[in-house]
């Protein structure tokens, strides 16, 4: 039997029990992938402490993603969110603080 994973979900806008599986893109223009984590702490580190989740096996997650055309699952990504700004460390100057290292609102890219 496959181990159960922590799978991030979005709750419906009406606040009911209906949840949608969250997906992300590994990079600009790439196909969406499913997201799953082996531990709750890893999910919260990548997506923030308020991220909701359900437990699913990898085959069950793939079965739910298949009708949407998603064929792959990224396990334990370190960061999920908008692309982080590139910083040229060779030049003196301030390093942009940017946003926090987790994003709960825009899972567009996965590292």
C-alpha positions in Angstrom: 0.0 0.0 0.0 1.3 3.5 -0.8 2.0 5.9 2.0 -0.5 8.7 2.5 0.8 12.1 1.5 -0.2 15.6 2.7 -1.9 17.2 -0.3 -2.6 20.9 -0.3 -6.2 21.9 -1.1 -8.3 25.1 -1.6 -11.6 25.2 0.1 -14.6 26.4 -2.0 -15.5 30.0 -2.0 -18.7 29.3 -0.2 -16.7 27.9 2.8 -18.2 24.4 2.5 -16.5 21.1 2.7 -15.7 20.9 -1.1 -12.0 21.2 -1.7 -9.9 21.5 -4.8 -6.5 20.0 -5.2 -3.8 22.7 -5.6 -1.4 22.5 -8.5 1.6 24.5 -9.6 3.9 25.0 -12.6 7.6 24.0 -12.4 8.5 27.0 -14.5 7.0 29.5 -16.9 5.1 27.8 -19.8 5.4 24.3 -18.3 2.5 22.0 -17.6 1.0 22.0 -14.2 2.0 19.3 -11.6 0.3 18.1 -8.5 1.8 18.9 -5.1 2.3 16.5 -2.2 4.4 16.4 0.9 5.7 13.6 3.1 5.2 15.6 6.3 2.9 18.4 7.4 5.9 20.5 8.4 7.2 20.4 4.9 3.9 21.5 3.5 3.7 24.4 5.8 7.3 25.4 5.1 6.5 25.6 1.4 3.0 27.0 1.5 2.6 28.7 4.8 1.0 27.7 8.1 -2.6 28.4 7.1 -2.5 26.0 4.1 -5.2 23.3 4.4 -4.5 19.7 3.3 -5.9 16.3 2.9 -4.3 12.8 3.1 -4.1 10.9 -0.2 -1.8 8.2 -1.7 0.1 9.1 -4.8 -2.1 6.9 -7.1 -5.2 8.5 -5.7 -3.8 12.0 -6.2 -2.9 11.1 -9.8 -6.4 9.7 -10.4 -7.9 13.0 -9.3 -5.5 15.1 -11.4 -5.7 13.0 -14.6 -9.1 14.5 -15.7 -7.5 18.0 -15.6 -4.6 16.8 -17.8 -2.0 16.8 -15.0 0.2 13.7 -15.2 2.9 14.4 -12.6 3.3 15.0 -8.9 6.1 17.0 -7.3 6.9 15.5 -3.8 8.3 17.8 -1.1 9.0 21.0 -3.1 11.0 23.5 -1.1 9.2 26.6 -2.3 5.8 27.2 -4.0 5.0 30.7 -5.1 5.8 33.4 -7.6 9.3 33.4 -9.1 11.8 34.8 -6.6 13.7 37.9 -7.8 17.2 37.3 -9.2 19.9 39.1 -7.3 23.3 39.8 -8.7 25.6 39.4 -5.6 28.7 40.6 -7.5 27.6 44.3 -7.2 27.3 46.2 -4.0 23.9 47.4 -3.1 20.9 46.4 -1.1 19.5 42.9 -1.4 15.7 43.1 -2.0 13.8 41.7 1.0 10.9 40.7 -1.3 8.0 38.6 0.0 8.2 35.9 2.6 9.6 32.5 1.4 6.1 31.0 1.3 3.1 31.9 -0.8 -0.4 30.8 0.0 -2.0 32.7 -2.8 -0.2 32.0 -6.1 1.2 28.5 -6.6 2.6 29.3 -10.1 6.1 27.8 -9.7 7.8 25.0 -7.8 11.4 24.7 -6.8 
